[in-house]
Each structure stands twice: as structure tokens, then as C-alpha cells.
Amino acid sequence: MRQAGLVLKTVTVNGKTISLLESERGEDKPILVLVHGFGASKENWIRFSGYLTDDWHVVAMDLPGQGDSVKDFNLYRH
């Protein structure tokens, strides 16, 4: 992860934890959000991110139910 310029972080959304990898922020860097496919995880983006972090603020997240993110299948029920 470090070689790709990414740091492991978590954010809490409505009390649920979402895991992500994030590059260094820069005022002049546009944000690029990388979303994996079904059954994958944020780690799928590590090998590509090293090519992107010089020009982009990269955020690769685990979708709910995938990777290290919350596995609460009632997440969207009200």
C-alpha cells in the first residue's frame, strides 16, 4: 500500500464502518474514487494506484458487505 502512496483508513456513515485506501490530498489534485466490482475489495486497486497518485487524490473504498467494510445486510432498511 505504501509503495502505491495509499494509507488505510475508515469512515463511519450512519454508524456503520466503511474501509478505504486514500492517497495524500493536494489542493490541486482532483479526486478519483475507485470502486471495485462484486466480490472484490479495495485492494484490487493497489497495483494501479501507484500510477495515479502523482496527479490524483485517490480513494479506493470497500463497498458495504465487501472487504473490510460493514457486513450489515440491514444497512439500507429504515
C-alpha positions in Angstrom: 0.0 0.0 0.0 2.7 2.5 0.9 4.5 1.9 -2.4 1.3 2.9 -4.1 1.0 6.0 -2.0 -2.1 4.8 -0.1 -3.0 4.8 3.6 -5.6 2.5 5.2 -8.5 4.5 6.8 -12.0 4.0 7.9 -15.0 6.3 7.9 -18.3 6.0 9.7 -21.6 6.5 7.8 -24.8 6.3 9.7 -23.0 4.4 12.5 -21.5 1.8 10.0 -17.8 1.5 9.3 -16.5 1.7 5.7 -12.9 0.8 5.0 -10.9 2.6 2.3 -7.4 3.4 1.0 -6.6 7.0 0.4 -3.7 8.9 -1.1 -2.3 12.2 0.0 -4.6 15.1 -0.5 -3.4 18.0 -2.6 -5.3 21.3 -3.3 -4.5 21.0 -7.0 -5.4 17.2 -7.2 -8.8 16.2 -8.4 -10.5 13.4 -6.5 -10.7 10.0 -8.2 -12.9 7.4 -6.4 -12.1 3.8 -7.4 -15.0 1.3 -6.8 -14.4 -2.5 -7.2 -16.8 -5.0 -8.7 -18.9 -7.6 -7.0 -17.0 -9.9 -4.7 -13.8 -7.8 -4.8 -12.2 -5.3 -2.5 -10.3 -2.0 -2.3 -7.0 -4.0 -2.5 -7.8 -4.7 -6.2 -6.7 -1.1 -6.9 -3.3 -1.1 -5.1 -1.2 -2.0 -8.2 -2.9 0.6 -10.3 -2.9 3.4 -7.8 0.9 3.9 -7.9 0.4 5.3 -11.4 -2.4 7.7 -10.4 -1.4 9.3 -7.1 1.0 11.9 -8.5 -1.9 13.5 -10.3 -5.0 12.4 -8.4 -6.3 12.2 -4.9 -7.2 8.6 -5.0 -9.9 7.0 -2.8 -10.4 3.2 -3.1 -13.2 2.0 -0.9 -14.7 -1.3 0.1 -18.4 -1.3 -0.6 -20.7 -2.3 2.2 -20.7 -6.0 2.6 -17.3 -6.4 0.8 -13.7 -6.4 2.1 -13.3 -4.9 5.5 -16.4 -2.7 5.4 -19.5 -3.4 7.5 -21.3 -6.6 6.7 -24.7 -5.4 7.9 -27.3 -6.6 5.4 -29.9 -4.4 7.1 -27.8 -1.3 6.3 -30.3 0.2 3.9 -33.5 -0.7 5.7 -35.3 2.1 7.5 
